[in-house]
Amino acid sequence: MPPAQTSTAPALGGSRWNTFPAAGTMTARQFFAGAEPLLQGVIDDNAPQSVDGEVLEAQIHATLGLGTRETSLPLALGPDSASATRELGAQAEAIGREIASWATAALDRLLTHRIPLPAGPLVVRSHCYGHLLTHAAADLLLGRRGGPVTMQLYNEWLHQMVLLRDALLPFTNWQDVPLLVTPTGLRHIEPARDGFLTEVLVRQIRHTSVVDFARHVVTGTSGPAGYGFDHDGGTVLPAVLDMPPLTAPRYLLTWRPDPAVDETATYVAEARDYYAAPRTLVEHLPPATGTPGPVNGRIVTGPVVDGSRTARIEVTHDGTTAHIDLGQALRGHRFAHRAPTAGDATVGDARTADLWAVLRATGLVWTEGGDVTLDATGQDEFVVLGLLGRLYPDNVFLRPAGRPADPTTTGRNGPSRLVIDLPDRDVTDRPDSPPRTR
């Protein structure tokens, strides 16, 4: 007689509501599907004929929305909000709406097409995180139609959805990010999430904090302060590497899959304190004598040393090559003023600097002798980033071609400005693969 077959799937109940492995990766959609047993348990315990799907739908919209009584992210957005706050707030709204739409579809389906649960009814212990319920949801889950089992199941599902939304905030292509998932779902990111959101809510968040939280989400660990990281199967770097600098977000990141990446390493800037970097006055460089010729740019990465690596923008012109630290270029992009408008100050007779001379200059280029313009209209976006890495990041402006020559400043007597004229286009061709080691 053959031996009895035993199931290797973990028994559900207590703190276990899934059959996830000890550690694995899932996309947002896959994780949402993996949390459906919690919703099914709510329906089963509440009795399908008693569950009001509209009440539960309104609850998830209220929890993931901004500006609601029940919001899980009390983030105030306004015209004076910092750019990082606006970017993360827009992410929260967009991702929250999408997850809520998934929840609506899942509730409609589970009410009529039940998914089987191993070992019968699901009963879990969910530690409360203090999410506020609507009055209707409180009646459904705790009143005459609910009870402790229903409430615990729904509390765990709701909290996992909040964790899912928050885990995805740093990423432009959030639906593609491989989230680290454990038997506790996403609860392992709670300490990192708490620190990240505290900084978002109480101060102007640092880019290194966005990167560190993204690293926790993908790898489960922290690392050196940096502007991006490699992890098994891909690279996370600022979104501007795939987007025009004038329209790219300053703080958000993009996950770029790359099977060649097989270790975890943090991208760090060559100079931790750019204030101490040597400087070159643009007045000491030759002026532009005509339309600059084409300069070709690409990104090359250095070796991993003690878990960190650097990367440079390599620009080439007429057989000569210059290198600019990618970390400094990304700093310059975050600090640069965008799309100036006419009427606030007059540039007047601005000096036009030679683009190639600036790219090859020593240290960081700045000016004390009046406004300076740089013509990058015929160059690709890596060359523009190279300029942002070469210019001292103070009063630098990005201006699309054809825009009036009156960049906004703090006043007529403000510091001199460095203005980069950009191609007047919304998209640009970029390689699909992330930077690779030479």
Helices and strands as residue ranges (DSSP letters): E 24-26, H 28-34, H 36-46, G 48-50, H 53-64, H 83-112, H 135-142, H 148-167, G 174-176, E 179-181, G 187-189, H 190-202, H 207-219, E 228-231, E 234-238, G 239-242, E 253-257, E 265-267, G 274-276, E 279-281, G 282-284, E 296-301, E 308-309, E 311-317, E 320-325, H 326-335, E 337-338, E 351-352, H 355-359, E 364-366, E 372-375, H 381-390, E 396-400, E 418-422, E 436-437
